[in-house]
Amino acid sequence: RGLTTAPQFPTASPAPPPATGSVRTLLRHSTVYSLVPLVQRVLGIALIPVYTSKLYTHENGLLELTDLLLLLLPQLVGSNLLGAMTRFFYESADERDRLAVISSTTIILGALAWLVTGLALVFEDFLAAFLFSRSDLSRLTADHLLYFRLAILTVPFSLTTRAGVQYLQIHHKSVASAAFQLAKMLIEVGLKLWFLFGLEWGVKGFLLSLLLGEALGTLTLTTWVLAKVRPRVVWRVFSPLIGYTLPLIPVGLCQLGLHQLDRLLLKYLGPDIPLDDGTETLADSWIGIYGLGYKIAFLLHTAVLTSFMQIWQPWVFSMRESRERAESSVRIGTWALLALASMYVPAILFGRQAVDLLAGQEEYRAAWRVAPWVALAYLFYGAYSISQVTVFVTKRTWPLVWINLFALLVNVVLNFVLIPRLELVGAALATL
């Protein structure tokens, strides 16, 4: 604006240097990042029989349905902006632009999340009925509405907290990222146990602990990040992220459908036979059992693949030489997939024993029929996740739309065909 010298902005840590193909660096950060999901999985395994002792199968089914909300809204809002934030941070040569990428993305993502949350609360009756009571408003209860509100309000805090964690990962602050996520996780687990066993709040307590944990994460980490990078929205810096992210929104929705739509289809295609007081059905119980089998098969996903991807994308993006990037992607990606297979094969072979050990309550033991098929499905998903990074690097993201759309259509058709015939196993085979 006519200034002869650049205005002074608060500075953050300089952008990390290019990775220069250091496999040792990649493994070191990946190991640190793996601590969080590893502790999560260990705690998750230990707490499965604890939770199942306090939650009936249909209550666990309600939690599985609220998970659909917790994943759907971020995709609608554009959680893929976080991946774009990493991509364009490394592309920006100017330090002020890098700070603006962080600030603009975090603020706009939070604003969009609160806008969508507000709209969802306006139409909460219809949305909650669609989710919990097969669109029958007469069967919608006050508890259903409460669960819906708690889940919806968690989403904006969850997204802005993830933006703060992404900032730490961009700067390769793996120890700080792991420490924050571990502290947040322990707080949430403590609240869950207190609400479930001390106050006996059931599903309400489970969801409230998630809301409080994400709100605390936003108030601490994200507030600190925004203060560090100077809160502002710079449209010149942010607008390129939109074109990069737009094709990823339908991709994310398709991915969500592949991972979560089976619960909703079980709700609508399962037997509508009332349980207890008539507010829940046998289909809800199916979802709870299916969710346990799915969760056991999913244990390795976050412990192995998610931790690797947290450092894999920034590591690849930071490379300047395309030849080096291509060679490293093929070499490291191949080893990562082999390592993933070595982890998943035991889960595929011994899924039944795992469920028998962890189910806790007899009514959950039917989940053994689901776990091996879902574990095999996630081995294929691991190959997809590792390979798509190259598409992100080259910014040719549109092919992912039709690839994922086709996969989702196959998934939905198979669910309609297989669930009435094979029940829970049909949904697992459709996922595979």
C-alpha positions as CSV (number, residue, x, y, z in Angstrom):
1,R,0.0,0.0,0.0
2,G,2.8,2.4,-0.8
3,L,5.0,1.5,2.2
4,T,8.7,1.7,1.5
5,T,9.5,-0.9,4.0
6,A,7.6,-4.1,4.9
7,P,5.4,-3.9,8.0
8,Q,6.6,-5.9,11.0
9,F,4.6,-9.0,11.9
10,P,5.0,-11.3,14.8
11,T,7.1,-14.2,13.6
12,A,6.7,-17.9,14.1
13,S,9.3,-20.6,13.7
14,P,10.8,-20.5,10.2
15,A,9.6,-23.1,7.7
16,P,11.4,-26.4,8.2
17,P,14.1,-27.2,5.7
18,P,13.4,-29.7,2.9
19,A,13.4,-33.2,4.1
20,T,16.2,-34.1,1.6
21,G,15.1,-37.7,1.5
22,S,16.2,-38.5,5.0
23,V,14.5,-41.8,5.9
24,R,15.9,-41.6,9.4
25,T,14.1,-38.2,9.9
26,L,10.9,-39.7,8.6
27,L,11.1,-42.7,10.9
28,R,12.0,-40.6,13.9
29,H,9.0,-38.3,13.6
30,S,6.7,-41.1,12.6
31,T,7.7,-43.0,15.7
32,V,6.9,-40.0,17.9
33,Y,3.6,-39.5,16.2
34,S,2.8,-43.2,16.6
35,L,3.0,-42.8,20.4
36,V,-0.4,-41.1,20.5
37,P,-2.4,-43.6,18.5
38,L,-0.5,-46.4,20.1
39,V,-1.5,-45.2,23.6
40,Q,-5.0,-44.6,22.3
41,R,-5.2,-48.1,21.0
42,V,-3.8,-49.6,24.2
43,L,-6.3,-47.6,26.2
44,G,-9.0,-48.4,23.7
45,I,-8.3,-52.1,24.0
46,A,-8.2,-52.0,27.8
47,L,-11.4,-49.9,28.0
48,I,-13.5,-51.9,25.5
49,P,-14.8,-54.4,28.2
50,V,-15.1,-51.5,30.6
51,Y,-17.4,-49.5,28.2
52,T,-19.4,-52.6,27.1
53,S,-20.1,-53.3,30.8
54,K,-21.9,-50.0,31.1
55,L,-23.4,-49.6,27.6
56,Y,-26.0,-52.0,26.1
57,T,-25.5,-52.9,22.5
58,H,-28.2,-50.5,21.3
59,E,-26.5,-47.7,23.3
60,N,-23.3,-48.5,21.6
61,G,-25.3,-48.4,18.3
62,L,-26.4,-44.8,19.1
63,L,-22.8,-43.8,19.6
64,E,-21.9,-45.3,16.3
65,L,-24.6,-43.2,14.6
66,T,-23.4,-40.0,16.3
67,D,-19.9,-40.8,14.9
68,L,-21.5,-40.4,11.5
69,L,-22.3,-36.8,12.5
70,L,-18.8,-36.2,14.0
71,L,-17.3,-37.2,10.6
72,L,-19.9,-35.9,8.2
73,L,-19.9,-32.3,9.2
74,P,-16.2,-31.8,9.0
75,Q,-16.3,-33.1,5.5
76,L,-19.1,-30.8,4.5
77,V,-17.3,-27.8,6.0
78,G,-14.1,-28.7,4.3
79,S,-11.7,-30.4,6.7
80,N,-9.5,-31.1,3.6
81,L,-8.5,-27.4,4.0
82,L,-6.1,-28.7,6.6
83,G,-4.3,-30.8,4.1
84,A,-4.3,-27.8,1.7
85,M,-2.8,-25.7,4.5
86,T,0.2,-28.0,4.7
87,R,0.6,-28.1,0.9
88,F,0.5,-24.3,0.4
89,F,2.5,-23.6,3.5
90,Y,5.5,-25.3,2.0
91,E,4.9,-23.7,-1.4
92,S,5.0,-20.1,0.0
93,A,8.5,-18.6,-0.1
94,D,7.6,-15.6,2.0
95,E,7.4,-16.0,5.8
96,R,4.5,-13.6,6.1
97,D,2.5,-15.6,3.5
98,R,3.3,-18.8,5.4
99,L,1.9,-17.3,8.6
100,A,-1.2,-16.0,6.6
101,V,-1.8,-19.5,5.3
102,I,-2.1,-20.9,8.8
103,S,-4.1,-18.0,10.2
104,S,-6.6,-17.7,7.2
105,T,-7.3,-21.4,7.1
106,T,-7.9,-21.7,10.8
107,I,-10.2,-18.7,11.0
108,I,-12.2,-19.5,7.9
109,L,-12.5,-23.2,8.8
110,G,-13.8,-22.3,12.2
111,A,-16.3,-19.8,10.8
112,L,-17.6,-22.3,8.3
113,A,-17.9,-25.0,11.0
114,W,-20.0,-22.7,13.3
115,L,-22.2,-21.7,10.3
116,V,-23.0,-25.3,9.4
117,T,-23.5,-26.2,13.1
118,G,-26.0,-23.4,13.4
119,L,-27.9,-24.5,10.4
120,A,-28.0,-28.1,11.7
121,L,-29.4,-27.0,15.0
122,V,-32.2,-25.1,13.2
123,F,-33.3,-28.3,11.6
124,E,-32.3,-30.6,14.4
125,D,-35.7,-32.4,14.7
126,F,-35.6,-33.6,11.1
127,L,-31.9,-34.4,11.1
128,A,-32.1,-36.3,14.4
129,A,-35.1,-38.2,13.3
130,F,-33.3,-39.2,10.1
131,L,-30.3,-40.4,12.1
132,F,-32.0,-42.1,15.1
133,S,-35.6,-43.1,14.2
134,R,-35.8,-43.8,10.5
135,S,-37.2,-40.3,9.8
136,D,-40.2,-41.0,12.1
137,L,-40.6,-37.9,14.2
138,S,-43.1,-39.6,16.5
139,R,-40.4,-41.9,17.7
140,L,-37.8,-39.1,18.3
141,T,-37.1,-38.7,22.0
142,A,-35.6,-35.9,24.1
143,D,-32.5,-38.1,24.6
144,H,-32.1,-38.4,20.8
145,L,-32.1,-34.6,20.5
146,L,-29.6,-34.2,23.3
147,Y,-27.2,-36.7,21.7
148,F,-27.6,-34.8,18.4
149,R,-26.8,-31.4,20.0
150,L,-23.7,-32.7,21.8
151,A,-22.3,-34.3,18.7
152,I,-23.0,-31.2,16.5
153,L,-21.4,-28.8,19.0
154,T,-18.3,-30.9,19.1
155,V,-17.5,-30.4,15.4
156,P,-16.3,-26.7,15.3
157,F,-14.1,-27.3,18.3
158,S,-12.7,-30.5,16.8
159,L,-11.8,-28.8,13.5
160,T,-10.1,-25.8,15.0
161,T,-8.2,-28.1,17.4
162,R,-7.0,-30.2,14.4
163,A,-5.8,-26.9,12.8
164,G,-3.6,-26.3,15.8
165,V,-2.2,-29.8,15.7
166,Q,-1.5,-29.4,12.0
167,Y,0.5,-26.3,12.7
168,L,2.8,-28.3,15.1
169,Q,3.1,-31.1,12.5
170,I,4.0,-28.6,9.7
171,H,6.9,-27.4,11.8
172,H,7.9,-31.0,12.6
173,K,7.2,-30.4,16.3
174,S,6.4,-34.1,16.8
175,V,7.1,-34.1,20.5
176,A,4.8,-31.1,21.2
177,S,2.1,-32.6,19.0
178,A,2.2,-35.9,20.7
179,A,2.3,-34.4,24.2
180,F,-0.8,-32.2,23.5
181,Q,-2.8,-35.1,22.0
182,L,-1.9,-37.4,24.8
183,A,-2.9,-34.9,27.4
184,K,-6.2,-34.2,25.6
185,M,-6.9,-37.9,25.3
186,L,-6.3,-38.6,28.9
187,I,-8.6,-35.8,29.9
188,E,-11.3,-37.2,27.7
189,V,-10.9,-40.7,29.0
190,G,-11.0,-39.5,32.6
191,L,-14.2,-37.6,31.9
192,K,-15.8,-40.6,30.2
193,L,-15.1,-42.9,33.1
194,W,-16.4,-40.3,35.6
195,F,-19.5,-39.7,33.6
196,L,-20.2,-43.4,32.9
197,F,-19.4,-44.8,36.3
198,G,-19.6,-41.9,38.7
199,L,-22.6,-40.1,37.3
200,E,-24.0,-43.0,35.2
201,W,-24.8,-40.7,32.3
202,G,-24.4,-43.3,29.7
203,V,-24.4,-42.1,26.0
204,K,-24.8,-38.5,27.2
205,G,-21.7,-38.7,29.3
206,F,-19.7,-40.3,26.6
207,L,-20.5,-37.5,24.1
208,L,-20.1,-34.7,26.7
209,S,-16.6,-35.8,27.4
210,L,-15.7,-35.5,23.7
211,L,-17.2,-32.0,23.6
212,L,-15.3,-30.8,26.6
213,G,-12.1,-32.3,25.4
214,E,-12.3,-30.6,22.0
215,A,-13.4,-27.3,23.5
216,L,-10.4,-27.3,25.8
217,G,-8.1,-28.1,22.9
218,T,-9.3,-25.1,21.0
219,L,-9.1,-22.8,23.9
220,T,-5.5,-23.8,24.6
221,L,-3.6,-24.9,21.5
222,T,-5.5,-23.1,18.7
223,T,-5.7,-19.8,20.6
224,W,-1.9,-20.0,21.2
225,V,-1.3,-20.7,17.4
226,L,-3.4,-17.8,16.3
227,A,-1.7,-15.5,18.7
228,K,1.7,-16.7,17.4
229,V,0.8,-16.2,13.7
230,R,-1.3,-13.0,14.1
231,P,-5.0,-13.6,13.5
232,R,-6.0,-12.3,10.1
233,V,-7.6,-13.5,6.8
234,V,-5.5,-12.8,3.6
235,W,-7.7,-13.7,0.7
236,R,-4.8,-13.5,-1.8
237,V,-3.1,-16.3,0.1
238,F,-6.2,-18.3,0.9
239,S,-8.0,-18.3,-2.4
240,P,-5.6,-20.9,-4.1
241,L,-6.5,-23.3,-1.3
242,I,-10.2,-23.3,-2.5
243,G,-9.4,-24.6,-6.0
244,Y,-7.1,-27.3,-4.5
245,T,-9.7,-28.4,-1.9
246,L,-12.9,-28.3,-3.9
247,P,-12.4,-31.7,-5.6
248,L,-11.4,-33.2,-2.2
249,I,-14.8,-32.3,-0.6
250,P,-16.7,-34.9,-2.7
251,V,-13.7,-37.3,-2.2
252,G,-14.0,-36.8,1.5
253,L,-17.8,-37.4,1.5
254,C,-17.3,-40.6,-0.6
255,Q,-14.6,-41.8,1.8
256,L,-17.0,-41.1,4.7
257,G,-19.6,-43.1,3.0
258,L,-17.2,-46.0,2.6
259,H,-16.2,-45.9,6.3
260,Q,-19.5,-45.0,8.0
261,L,-22.6,-45.3,5.8
262,D,-22.9,-49.0,6.6
263,R,-24.1,-48.1,10.1
264,L,-27.0,-45.9,8.7
265,L,-27.9,-48.7,6.2
266,L,-27.9,-51.2,9.0
267,K,-30.3,-48.9,10.8
268,Y,-32.7,-48.7,7.8
269,L,-32.3,-52.2,6.5
270,G,-32.1,-54.0,9.8
271,P,-35.1,-55.4,11.7
272,D,-37.3,-52.7,13.1
273,I,-38.2,-54.8,16.2
274,P,-38.6,-52.7,19.4
275,L,-36.3,-53.3,22.4
276,D,-37.1,-52.6,26.1
277,D,-39.4,-49.5,26.1
278,G,-39.7,-49.4,22.3
279,T,-37.5,-46.3,21.8
280,E,-34.7,-48.5,20.3
281,T,-34.8,-51.5,17.9
282,L,-33.0,-54.6,17.1
283,A,-31.3,-52.7,14.3
284,D,-29.7,-50.4,16.9
285,S,-28.3,-53.5,18.7
286,W,-26.9,-54.7,15.4
287,I,-25.1,-51.4,14.9
288,G,-23.6,-51.7,18.4
289,I,-22.3,-55.2,17.8
290,Y,-21.1,-54.3,14.3
291,G,-19.4,-51.2,15.7
292,L,-17.4,-53.2,18.2
293,G,-16.2,-55.6,15.5
294,Y,-15.3,-52.7,13.3
295,K,-13.4,-51.0,16.1
296,I,-11.3,-54.0,16.9
297,A,-10.3,-54.3,13.3
298,F,-9.7,-50.5,13.1
299,L,-7.3,-50.5,16.1
300,L,-4.2,-50.9,13.9
301,H,-5.3,-48.2,11.4
302,T,-4.7,-45.2,13.7
303,A,-1.7,-46.8,15.4
304,V,0.1,-47.6,12.2
305,L,-1.2,-45.8,9.1
306,T,-2.4,-42.6,10.6
307,S,0.8,-41.9,12.5
308,F,2.8,-42.6,9.4
309,M,0.6,-40.3,7.2
310,Q,1.0,-37.4,9.7
311,I,4.6,-37.1,8.8
312,W,4.5,-38.7,5.3
313,Q,2.6,-35.9,3.6
314,P,4.6,-32.9,5.1
315,W,7.8,-34.9,4.3
316,V,6.9,-35.4,0.7
317,F,5.5,-31.9,0.2
318,S,8.7,-30.3,1.6
319,M,10.9,-31.9,-1.2
320,R,11.7,-29.5,-4.0
321,E,13.2,-31.9,-6.5
322,S,10.5,-33.9,-8.4
323,R,12.8,-36.7,-9.2
324,E,13.9,-37.1,-5.6
325,R,10.2,-36.9,-4.5
326,A,9.2,-39.6,-7.0
327,E,11.9,-42.0,-6.1
328,S,11.4,-41.6,-2.3
329,S,7.6,-41.9,-2.7
330,V,8.0,-45.3,-4.5
331,R,10.7,-46.6,-2.1
332,I,9.2,-45.5,1.2
333,G,5.7,-46.2,0.1
334,T,6.5,-49.8,-0.8
335,W,8.2,-50.4,2.5
336,A,5.3,-48.8,4.4
337,L,2.7,-51.0,2.6
338,L,4.7,-54.1,3.5
339,A,5.0,-53.0,7.1
340,L,1.2,-52.4,7.1
341,A,0.5,-55.8,5.7
342,S,2.6,-57.4,8.4
343,M,0.5,-55.6,11.1
344,Y,-2.9,-56.4,9.6
345,V,-2.5,-60.0,8.7
346,P,-2.6,-61.1,12.4
347,A,-5.8,-59.1,12.9
348,I,-7.3,-60.8,9.9
349,L,-6.3,-64.3,11.1
350,F,-7.1,-63.8,14.8
351,G,-10.1,-61.4,14.7
352,R,-12.4,-63.9,16.4
353,Q,-10.0,-64.5,19.3
354,A,-9.6,-60.7,19.7
355,V,-13.3,-60.2,20.0
356,D,-13.7,-63.2,22.4
357,L,-11.0,-61.6,24.6
358,L,-12.3,-58.0,24.5
359,A,-16.1,-58.2,24.1
360,G,-16.7,-58.2,27.8
361,Q,-20.5,-58.9,27.6
362,E,-21.9,-62.0,25.9
363,E,-24.3,-59.9,23.8
364,Y,-21.2,-58.4,22.0
365,R,-19.5,-61.6,21.0
366,A,-21.2,-61.8,17.6
367,A,-18.8,-59.1,16.6
368,W,-16.2,-61.7,15.7
369,R,-18.0,-62.3,12.4
370,V,-17.2,-58.7,11.4
371,A,-13.6,-58.1,12.5
372,P,-11.5,-60.1,10.0
373,W,-13.4,-58.8,6.9
374,V,-13.0,-55.2,8.1
375,A,-9.3,-55.7,8.9
376,L,-8.7,-57.0,5.4
377,A,-10.6,-54.0,4.0
378,Y,-8.3,-51.6,5.8
379,L,-5.3,-53.3,4.3
380,F,-6.6,-52.2,0.9
381,Y,-7.4,-48.8,2.2
382,G,-3.8,-48.4,3.4
383,A,-2.6,-49.0,-0.1
384,Y,-5.0,-46.3,-1.3
385,S,-3.9,-43.8,1.4
386,I,-0.2,-44.2,0.7
387,S,-0.6,-43.9,-3.1
388,Q,-2.8,-40.9,-3.2
389,V,-0.1,-38.6,-1.7
390,T,1.5,-38.4,-5.1
391,V,-1.8,-37.1,-6.5
392,F,-1.8,-34.4,-3.9
393,V,1.8,-33.4,-4.7
394,T,1.0,-32.9,-8.4
395,K,-2.3,-31.1,-7.5
396,R,-4.2,-33.4,-9.9
397,T,-6.9,-34.3,-7.4
398,W,-10.0,-34.5,-9.7
399,P,-9.4,-38.2,-10.6
400,L,-9.9,-39.0,-7.0
401,V,-13.5,-37.9,-7.3
402,W,-14.7,-40.5,-9.8
403,I,-12.5,-43.2,-8.3
404,N,-14.1,-42.7,-4.8
405,L,-17.6,-42.1,-6.2
406,F,-17.4,-45.4,-8.1
407,A,-16.2,-47.2,-4.9
408,L,-19.1,-45.7,-2.9
409,L,-21.7,-46.7,-5.4
410,V,-20.4,-50.3,-5.4
411,N,-20.4,-50.2,-1.6
412,V,-24.1,-49.0,-1.3
413,V,-25.3,-51.5,-3.8
414,L,-23.6,-54.3,-2.0
415,N,-25.0,-53.2,1.3
416,F,-28.5,-53.3,-0.1
417,V,-27.9,-56.8,-1.5
418,L,-25.9,-58.3,1.4
419,I,-27.4,-56.9,4.6
420,P,-30.8,-58.6,4.2
421,R,-29.1,-61.9,3.4
422,L,-26.0,-61.9,5.6
423,E,-26.9,-59.3,8.3
424,L,-23.7,-57.8,9.9
425,V,-21.3,-59.8,7.8
426,G,-23.0,-58.3,4.7
427,A,-22.0,-54.8,5.7
428,A,-18.5,-55.9,6.5
429,L,-18.2,-57.6,3.1
430,A,-19.5,-54.5,1.4
431,T,-16.8,-52.5,3.1
432,L,-14.2,-54.9,1.9
